[in-house]
Amino acid sequence: MFCKCSSSPRLCLGSAMATSDVKLLGAWASPYVMRPRIALNIKSVSYEFLEETFESKSQLLLQSNPVHKKMPVLIHADKPICESLIIVQYIDEIWTNGPSILPSDPYDRAIARFWAAYIDDKWFPSIIGITRAQGEEAKAVATAVAIEQVSAGLVVLEEAFEKCSKGKGYFGGEQIGYVDIVLGSFLGWTRMTEKMNGVKLIDEAKTPGLVGWAERFCANNAVKEVMPETEKLEEIAKMIQAKFRAPPPK
Amino acid sequence: MEEVKLLGFTLSAFSNRVTWALKLKGIPYEYVEEDLSNKSALLLQYNPVHKKIPVLVHGGKPIVESLVILEYIEETWPQNPLLPKEAYERAQARFWTKFCGGQEHEKAIKDALEVLRVLEEQALGEKKFFGGDTVGLADIAWGWMALWLGVMEEGVGEKLFEAHAFPRLHEWMENFMKVPAIKETLPERNGMLAHFKRQREKLIASSIS
């Protein structure tokens, strides 16, 4: 329906833990789908990417995730696993030879899970708030309020970055970890929102740490090929807005 | 062993999840009941981001968010496991635990019945508990329903959740409430009923104005 990202399954680097038994149902534009892809890349696990279209859901998706009917779904040895964060934890637990995604210390793991919940439940909904505000009549005020909320959240995340990274490049330290994946998967949509609204959300003045982190994250080998291009996300966003603005059918 | 403290609220679903996990594993802890209309300095210090209970404090370090706390408890005190050992089964348990989300007793009845249908048919199946033969994370996450449904039905004055329509869930609820660690911590029913009625009155009043 619209051009798909030309992502072919990443070739196995000859490591012992690659399996041909791994499939991922998803769509290139979805931040949630990006998460298991990054995790599998970190573990050097090759997988078959089964692309869902934007308009309709495949039989396989409906069968594999009958409760929520949502992607991503990881299918490993024919067994489905749903929910992006549950999938990432599963990947971390199954492929133990690769670098760890969650920290090993239980307290550090709790901190990582806390920030993941904050990002998913509090921060990302505030970004959606900006896109929704655009579609409303009183958009100037609504947009300003929404932007303020997102910025306030980013200041909280900047502090979290400083504490978690302990001077290294990622929330996970030297390497990409759980929180990096959770927040980083939203970078495409964040940039798209910045562009469409002419604002800087992650900026040098308030969140310098995150500016550097974002660049590092997007350039990382596990991330590069699966990060969607901002322009393509803009097309989708415009389609979604058009749907919101369209008069209801008679 | 390092000291364990729980800042909670006896009528909170989220707080009870943590109490149940600690009791099931036999972990000694100090309980501090928070006055939610007048939050303590300690609570605000330990949970500056959300300012909410429950907060588990272990050796002076705070952990917040009930599901995050449950995973921490499971990893730190492995006795009487709440999660299966096998990765795929763990993923399934986490899925059903998360499915509960932030379900509170005010959620619309129609939605609640749909959710119950899924639980009855898919999550529980033939098992005694969501966790199998013993209580697991998902049981703890859903356990609140076991308490509140009875209270809600009494408070609203009608049967919302018929035993014949959800036989497995009814049996699960009875079994859950018989587990010693759960039984000894159940909040007093009249207190729960009074709380439910107050919340309901507030809701009705706010929707009229």
Contacts between the chains, C-beta under 8 A, distances in Angstrom:
chain1	res1	chain2	res2	distance
A	66	B	122	7.6
A	67	B	95	8.0
A	67	B	99	7.0
A	67	B	118	5.9
A	67	B	122	6.8
A	76	B	88	7.6
A	79	B	88	5.6
A	81	B	88	7.0
A	81	B	91	4.6
A	81	B	95	7.9
A	82	B	95	6.0
A	83	B	94	7.6
A	83	B	95	6.0
A	83	B	98	6.2
A	86	B	91	5.3
A	86	B	94	4.8
A	86	B	95	5.8
A	86	B	98	7.0
A	87	B	91	7.5
A	89	B	90	7.9
A	89	B	91	7.4
A	89	B	94	7.2
A	90	B	87	5.7
A	90	B	88	7.3
A	90	B	90	7.4
A	90	B	91	4.5
A	93	B	87	4.4
A	93	B	90	7.0
A	94	B	87	5.1
A	106	B	72	5.7
A	106	B	75	4.2
A	106	B	76	5.1
A	107	B	58	7.7
A	107	B	61	5.9
A	107	B	63	7.3
A	107	B	72	7.3
A	109	B	71	7.3
A	109	B	72	7.3
A	109	B	75	6.8
A	110	B	63	4.6
A	110	B	68	5.4
A	110	B	69	7.5
A	110	B	71	7.1
A	110	B	72	4.4
A	113	B	65	7.4
A	113	B	67	7.8
A	113	B	68	4.5
A	113	B	71	6.3
A	114	B	63	7.6
A	114	B	64	6.3
A	114	B	65	5.7
A	114	B	68	5.3
A	117	B	65	5.4
A	117	B	67	7.6
A	117	B	68	6.5
A	118	B	49	6.6
A	156	B	49	6.5
